[in-house]
Amino acid sequence: MNNPISGIIFFSLLIIGFLVGAPIFMASPVLGSILGMVWFFASMIIASGAQIAEQWEKGVVFQLGKFNRISGPGLFFIIPVIEEVRKIDMRVLTMDIPAQQVITKDNVPVKINGVIFFKVDDPGNAIIKVQDYRYAISQYAQTSLRDVIGQITLDQLLTEREEIGKKIEATVEKDTKDWGLEVTGIRIQDIDMPEELKKMMSRQASAEREKRATITKAEGDKEAAANLALAAKTMAESPGAMQLRTLQTIDGLGPTASNTVVLAVPVNVMDALSQLTPILKAKNGPIQDQA
């Protein structure tokens, strides 16, 4: 028995047959035995007509080899011997796309694998129009993957995986729609490239990062120079600013005993010299004019 309902029907028919056939067996044991065997097999056949499809299944019923109807989910009945049923899983199915050796548009050999998600939309067409829809869609996904990858470059393959998956999905869905199948998604899982190409790409990425670091450092030096020039201009316009900056620098050296600062010329002497400079220039000016 293929389900509990069939078992219940079978044993119920046996009990009915026993109650009806007991008087016949008492009157004629031979006839009663023959009728009992016939009733036993008839009960098995009748009970087999009760079918149960799970919530995610549907039953495709064929009558004498011809498509008749789609039943389920739940309990349904078929005519034993005359009808047969094939149950189809209506859930989203997942299938791996085996690794494919493909040559890209810029003549780079790569090995790619992926995964396809699909479900049966019309169980009748899925059974009638294709012999094995799982195997058929797997093979079609493989050929579509090779066709799409062969039309793009390696850089596009590495940066546009989602768009490539959508292109493959559109190609597969266009031709498998008549099979009663619905493709819900195709994703590229892994891209395997030659080791030499991986090393060259690594060197290229390293050089690009070094280039960006050099540019960033140069821009920082440029901004620092501009700020230093602005600071020097501000200090030149403020009397005593240089002295304060000198004292800050000395204070920043720290109070530890290992740091000894020796000023060859005191700060006040340097300030006096800076004040004498304009006076000396003023005196030298008339002398030069008299000469």
C-alpha positions, 0 to 999 in steps of 0.5 A: 500500500502506497499510503495509509488511506489505501491500507484502511480501504484494503482492510475495510474491504477484507472485513466486508468480504469476510462477513459476506463470504463466511456463509458461502465458505461454510456451505462450500469450502472450495467455492468460498476459498476461490471467492476469498482469493478473488476478493483479496486481489480485488481489494488490493486493486481497489485500494490502490486507487486512493492517492495522496499528494503532499502539499508541494506535489501534484499528480499528473494522471494518464488514462490508458497512456493519454494525459487526462488531468492534474490532481492534488495536492491532498487525497484523490482517486484514480481508476486502478489499472486504467489510470496511472499517476506521476507525482511532480515536485512543485518546489524550487529546485536547486541544481549545480552547473558543473565546471565548464572550460570556456574561452572569453572574448579576449582569448583567456581560458577560464573554468566556471561553475554555477548553480541554477534555481528553477521550479515546475510551472506546468507539470503536464508539459514537464512530463509530456514535452521533455523526457527528463526535465532535470537533465534537460535544463542542466544541459541547457544551462551548461551550453548557455553559460558557455555561449554567454561567457564566450561573448564577454571579456575577462574584466567583464566576467570578474566585475559583472557576475550578476548581470552575466547570471541574468543573461544566462537566465534569460537565455535558458528561460526563453527556450525552456518556458515551453517545457513547463519550467520557470527559471528563478535564478542562475548564479556564478559560483567560482571562476578559476583562472590560470596561475600565471594570469593570477600572478599578473593580476596581483602585480597589476593590483599592487602597482595600482595601489602603489600609484594611489599611495604615491599620489596621496603622499604627493597631495599631502606634501603639497597641502603641507607646504601650502600650510607651512608657507601660510604659517611663515607669513603669519609669523612674519607679520606678528612680532615675537611669534618666532620666539613663541614658536621656538619656546614651544619647540623646546618645550616639546622636546620633553623634560627628560634628562636625556634631552639637553638643549643648548642655545648658542645665542639667547632669544633676547639677543636674537630679538635685539639683532632683529630690531637693530637691522632696520636701524643699520639699514637706515644709517647705511642708506645716507652714507651710500647716497653721499658716496 
